[in-house]
Amino acid sequence: MEKLLKDWRQDAINKHHYESATYIGDKLLALTNDPKDAFWLAQAHFSTGNYTRAQTILERHNLISHSPSCRYLAAHCQVKLQKFDEALSILGERNPTHLISTTSKARRKLQHTTGNILNGGLRSEKVPGRPDRIERSEERDKEDAADIKYEAAMCYLRGICYAKQNAFDRAMDCYKDAVLIDVQCFEAFDQLMRNSLMSPDEEWKFLEALDFDSITADNVSTSQEAAQFVKMLYTTRLSKYKNPAEFNNATETLSTHYRLADNPDLLLAKADLLFTQCRFKEALAVTTSILETDEYNFSIYPLHLACLHELEQTNALFLIAHRLADLYPEEPATWLAVGVYYLSINRIAEARRFFSKSSVMDPQFGPAWIGFAHTFAAEGEHDQAISAYSSAMRLFQGTHLPKLFIGMQNLQLNNLALAHDYLQIAVQLCDTDPLLLNELGVVYYHTDHLGLSIETFARALDIAQKIGSEPRAWIATRANLGHAYRRQSQFTLALKEFNEVLRHGTKDPGIFCSKGLVLLELGRPWDAVCAFHEALAVSPQDPVATDLLQRALDEDSRRMGWGEDAAVDGMIEAVLIDKIHDIRHGTSTVGGRRKQDHGRERQVMPEESMMDMSDGDE
C-alpha cells in the first residue's frame, strides 16, 4: 500500500496535480509517520503557494532542527512570506564555512607542503600547524552530499534575506560561500553576477577559487569534462571588461564542441561583449535573433532596449513597450521598456515615472535605477542625478558605472576635485573602460595636467582598439587627445589626430576650427583658411570660424606681402572664390543637422555624447 501511495504521489507531482499530491501525501504520512513523507507533503503545499501550511507541517513533526532539507524548506517559506527576520532565525546567521571545498590546485599545494596526506586519506594524529583548509576538507567529507547542497542553498537564502534588509556586504558574503560550498549553486552565482556585487577583477579571482573538480559524474574522465564545461559556462557570465580572450575561447568551445551556438544565454553573453565594444548594430542583431525564437525571455530586454536607444530606433521601442504592457504588466522589464521609449523621444517626466515604477517592482533591477538617474541628468538636474546615482552605487557595489556617472555630473558642475575622486574610485574597480578613461582625461585637461591628460586619452584609444571597439564611438576621445596635444604645443601630433577624426566622416565645425588653429601655429595660414571655410560650409553662422577665418586671411596676406590696392584685392578675391568653389563642391554637408556620436555606456543611457572640449577659451 505504501509503495502504491508513494508512486501515486510522485506521479501527481510530476503532472503538477498538487491537490492530488497533497491529498495522497496526507494519507501516506498518516500510515507511515515518516519524516520523509512529511517533507514531501510540505513540498506539495509549497508548490501550491500554501507556505504557512507547509511550514506548519514541518514544525508539527519537529523536522526543522533535525534535517537540513526541512530547515531549508521552512526558511524558504518565510522568505516567500516576506518574513526575513523569521527566516534568518531559522537559518542562523553564520555560514558553514567549514564545508567550503578547496580547489584541486590549492589541495595539491597543501599536500606537498604538509606531507600529511597518504593514499587520499588524512593521518589520524593531530599535527600542529596543519592548514585550516585540510581540516575543512576533513569535516566536509563527513557530511552527506545532499546535506552539503542544502547547506549551500541555505547560504543563498541568507543572502536573499540580507539583500532585502539592504545589508549588501553580508549578502555578497553569503552568496560567495554558497558557491564555494557547492559550485553547482547557480542561483547564488547568478545573484553575484546579475547585481554586480564584485568588481571585474574580483569576479575572475572568485572563479579561480571555485572547486569545479568537486562535480562528480559516472567516471573520472566524465567528471573532468563536466568540471571544464561548468567553468566555461560560468566564464560567460563574468564582466566583459576583463579578459575578452578567455571569454571568446569559452564561447567558441561551447558553440562548437557542445553545440550551444544558438543558446540564448550564450548569445546574450556575446551581445553583452559587443555592446561593451560599442558595436551596437551587431549587438542588436544578436539580441533580435534571440527574441525571434524566445520573445518573452526577459533577461534579454535590458540589453536589447539599450541597443535600440543607442541607435535611435524609437518605432521599435514603441512596439515593444506596447506589446509587453499588454501581455506582461507585472514584469519590471515591461516598464523599463516604456521608460526607455519616453526617454528616447525626450519626454523625461514620463520616462522617470516608469523607471521609478520598474525599480519599485524589483528594487534590485539595475537598469531601472540607472535609467531613473539618467532622467535627472537629461534635464540638467545634476544634484538630483548624483543622489540617484548614489543609490545605484550603494545597491550595485561592484560595477564602476554609477561612480563614473557621478564623476561626469560633478564634471558638468565644474566640481573638478570631486569628479577626479569619483573617477579614480571607478578606475580602481575597472581600469579597462575607455569611456571612464576619457572622462578622467577631461578632468586632467581642465586642471592643466596636460601630460596626464594625453597619457589617459591615448590609453583609452589603445584599449578601445585592443577590445575591437567601433572606432567611430571614440571620435570624441581622439578629438580630446588632439586638443591636449595642441595645448602642449605638439602641433604635428595634434594635426594628425584632427585629420584622423575627420577621416571617419565627422563634419563638426569645432574640429575644422581646431585644425585651422593648429595649421596657423605650424605657419600654414592658407591651409588654415581652407579649414575655416570648411567649418563655415557646415555651419555658415559659426562666429568662431568667422573670426578665425579673418585672422588667417590677415596672416596669409602678411606672409605673401600683399598690399591693399584695388588690383591686389581683386586678385585675392578671385583666388578665394575659386577655393570656396572647390571646397563646397568637394565636401558633402549634413543638411542642417549633424549626426550625434553616441558615447558607449553599460545600461540604458540618455543621449549624451562624450565630453568634447571647446576651444572658445583659447
Phi, psi and omega in degrees: 000316181299317180296321178299314181293322178296316179296320179297314180299315181294322178295321178294320178295319180297329179269002183062030174267076190286333175296318176296318182297318179289323180295310181289322180297324178295320179290322179294318179296323178296327180284320190257329187053033182272132178303327179295321178292327176294320179297316181291327175294318177296322177300318180296318177294322178299319182294334179269000181088006177273070189290320180295318180294322178298316180292325179298320179297317180295320180290321183296327179262011174054049184260341188296319184275353185251343186225125176301323181294320179289323177296320177298315182294320179295317179294323179296324176299316180294324177297317179296331179273006180063027177255081190282327177294317178295323178297318180293327177294328176284317184285328191084159185263353182256137176275145178283073184294343178293346179267359180297130182277146178264137178296155183298325180296313180292325180295319178295323179294318179294321178297318181293325184285318187266328182066025185255006182248123181233127175055039175079001180239167180263144173295151185285330183286152178274119181261125180299143176075014179293136183302144181298329182298324180290322177297321179295317180297323179296316179293323180297321182296336181279346182274148174289142184300319180294321179295323178299318180295322178290326176295321177295319179296325177290327173299320178298317179295323175301318179299320178298315181296315180295322179296320178294335178267009179065022174263077191287330177295315179292324177297316180298317179299320180294316178299316181297316179296324180299316181285326178293326178286314181226104184295345179269007175278078187292331180303317180292318178298320180295321177297321179297317184282315185295322183265008176050053181277349179233153176287164179305318179296317180295325178298315181291323176294321179296320179300319180290337180278348182284142182265084179290339179291348178285348177289125184252148177220197187294321182217178186296314183295320178294322178296318179295319178295320179296321179298315180294322180297312181294321179297321178293321176299316180293327180299324181291346180267353184282171180300139181273002178278351181233144172049057178296334179294317179293323176299315180296321178297317180296313181294325179295317179294316179296326182286321186268307187286324184252006174056046178252022184299328182258012180288131184303320181294321179290320177295323178296319178298320177295318179296323178297319177296317179297321178295319177300328179272009180062026177262073192292321181295318179293319178297320179295322178298321180290312181296325178295320179297326178292314183290338176295329180258338182217075192296331186248038171275097192289343177291341181279331193296319179305314179290320180297317179294323179297319178296316179298322179294316180297325182267005175059039179267076185291328180296316178296320177298320179299314182295317180296315182298317180292318182295316180292323180294327179286321189262325187226065180291347181270358182267133176300327180296333179298311184281338169297316179298318179296317179296319179295321178299312181295325177295323182292331179260013173067031171259083194291319183298315178295319179300316181298320181297318183281328172298319178297318179298320179296319181289330177290322179293325177220097184298347180251024179269097187304310181304325180293319179295317181294316178298320178300317179292324180298331181295324176290320179297323181294331179267002181076015177274077191293320181296317178291325177297318179298319179298317180292318177296326178296323176297318177295322180296323179290325181283323187238080192288336187272346181267145182274349190297312178302321179293322176299314182293323176296318176299320179295321178293319177295328177295320178290333175277359182067022172273077190293324180296313178295319178301316180298317182297313182293321180293325177293321176298319178297321179296325178296329178278322183208108181258018182238020177261113182300325179296317178299315180294325177298314181296322177294322176297324177296320177298314178299323180298313184286341176263013175065024171265073190292326178297313177295324179298312180298317180298319182290317178298317181296322179293321178300315180293323179294317179294319179300322178290319182295324182273003178075031183287158178294121184301323183295339181290341186244026177298318180297322178296319178294322177295320177299320177298320177298319178297317180296318176300318182297316180291337177268010177066023173264074192290326180296316178293322178298316179298322178298317181292318180295322177296324178293321177299314181291333180294333179278008174092010180289132176242071183249120180301329178297321179292318178298320178295319179296318177299318179297320177300316179297318179297323175298317179294331178277002179077032179238069187294326181293320175297326177295320177303316179298319180295318180293325176295324177295323176297318180288334176294328177278317182226089188299336183260014183293116184290326181294313180297322179296314180295315181293327177299317180297319178296319180294321178296318178297317179296318180293323178296318179295321180294324181278348180072027181282140177274198182242017179287163187297323182296315180293320178299321178296321179295317179298317181298320179296318179297317181296319179300317178298317182295317180297320178300316180297317183295314186287334178270345179258358183235126177273140180243161177264122190296085172078356183215124182263132179294126181280143173272136183265128171286143180280128176222150193290321185248182176300125187230158173288161185281080177242125175285160174295153192289114173271137182270131185274151176261013184296336182264004183285000000 
